């Protein structure tokens, strides 16, 4: 959730201290890594609640992972479980750093302000920021065909036609929304 909301690097997240969070002001400070700039983000209520419930064993938030490598492995295990649960193997392509690219791309799509994205990601060089925003125009040009499956047979037919499960909703997730690129 931190990676999604801030676009922080995995190492920046791993190095977070409890003192980097201002729970009253609802902000999170990212200390610079890789010759980047430090930055401060507003916390969503959801992320703030998650962090408040997280055990405070040491001065480091993610100290229980022992190393950055273990943090990445935990992310990969969670991602793999979610891919199975949602029947979406494409989720296995997502890495922690993918969320950084996603944050940069979505910030640019919202603002069309490359300097804002540069500040958000902590880059000192605009060339690095451009790597994170190059896909915005490509993705906007492509649309989706969306279909609803209310029964398992509807779902099977859509999968056979090349559709992928996008999400489920309803009281018991009985309605499935499928999509494929045009």
N, C-alpha and C positions, 0 to 999 in steps of 0.2 A: 504494500500500500504506500509506503514511503517512496519507493522508486516510481510508482505511478503518479503520485501527486507532485513530486519535486523534480523528477528526471535526474536524480543524483546517481553517481557511479556506485557500483557495488562496494568499492573500497571506502567511499565517503559514508555510505550507510553503515558499513561494518565499524567504522571509527567513531560513530556518534556517541556522545556522552549524554547522560541525563541532564547535564547543565546546558546542553544545546537546545533544550526544549523549554519554552516559556508557556506553561499550562494556563496561566492567567491571561496572558496576551494572545494565546493560541498561535504561537509561532514556533518554527523549527529553523535553527541556523545550521547551515552546511559549511564546514570548514574546508578550505581549498585543498585539492589534491591534484597531482599532475600539472603543476604550474597554472592552475585555474584560479578564478576569483571566488572568494567566499560569497554566500548569498543567504537570504532569509525568505522563508515561505510561510504563508498562513496555513494553519492546520484545519482540515475539515473536521466537523464534529465527530464523524465516524473514526477518523484516524486518531484524534485526540482520545476518544474513549478506548480505542484499542491500546494505545500507549499507556494510558492510566492503569489499565488492567494488567499490563505486562510486568513480570516480576523484576524488582529492582535489587539485584544481587550484588552488583558492583557499580563502579562509576560509568562503565560502558554499557550501552543498552543491549548490544548483541554479544556480550562476553561469553554467553553459554555456547556459542558456536566454535570456540577455540581457535578458529582460523577463518579467513575469507573463503577458503576452499570449502569448508564445511557449510558456510552460509549459502554458497552457490549450490551445493549438493542438496540442501534442504529445499531450496527453491525448485530444483529439478524434480525432486520427489513429489512435492506438492503439485507441480505442473502436470506431472505424469498421471497422478491420481485424478486430477480434474479432467484431463483429456479422456481418460477412461470413463469417468462419470458422465461426461457430456457427449461421449461418442464422437469426439472431434480430435483425431490424431494430429491435425495441423497445429494444435496448441503446443505439441512437443518441440516445435521449431522456435518457440519463444524463449529467449534467454533474459537474464536480468537486464543486460545492456539494451535489449530490444525495447524495454520500457522507457529508456532514456531517449531513444530515437522516436518512439511514439509521442512522448511529451514534447519534444522539439517540433515534430511535425504537426501535432494538434495545436500547439501554441501559435505556430505560423499560420495555420489554416484559420484560426480564430481572429488573429490580429493583423496578419499580413505585414508584421513589423519584425524584420530580421534582427534589429538591435535588441528588441525585447526578448527574442528567443536566445540571442547571444548572452544576455544578462541572466536569463533563467537557467541556462545550462552552465554558466560560469566560464564560458570561453573567453580567451583574451584575443583570439584571432578569428575574424569573421569567416575565413576559409573553412575552419572547423565547423562552424554553425551551418554553413551551406550544405555540408554533407548530411545534416539532419533534416533538411527541408526540401531536398531535391525531388521527393516523391509526391509532394502535395498536388501539383498539377496533373500528374499521371492518374492518381487515385480519383480526383474529382471528375475526370472524363469518363470513368467506368461506372456503370450502374449495376444494379442487381435486379434479377427477377425473383420475386418472393412468392412463396406458396405456403399454405397452412395445411397441416396434417392433423386430422381429428381422430384418426384410427391408425393402428399399426399397419394396416394394408396401404393407407394413404402414404405413410412414411416410407414404406418399402418402394412404392411406385416412384416417389420423388427421388429417392436415393439412386434408383436404377436410371433415372433421367439426368443424373449428374448433380443433383442438389445436395447441399450440406446443411446439417442441423445448425441453426443460428442460435435459437433460444427456445425455452419452454415457458408456458405460463398457464394460468388457471389455478383453481383450488389445489389440484394434485398434479400440476404440470402436465395435464392431459392434452393440452393443445401445443403442438410443436410448430415453430416457424422455421422454414427452410429457405435457403437462398442459393443462387449461383450467378456468376457474372454473366452479363449480357454478351 
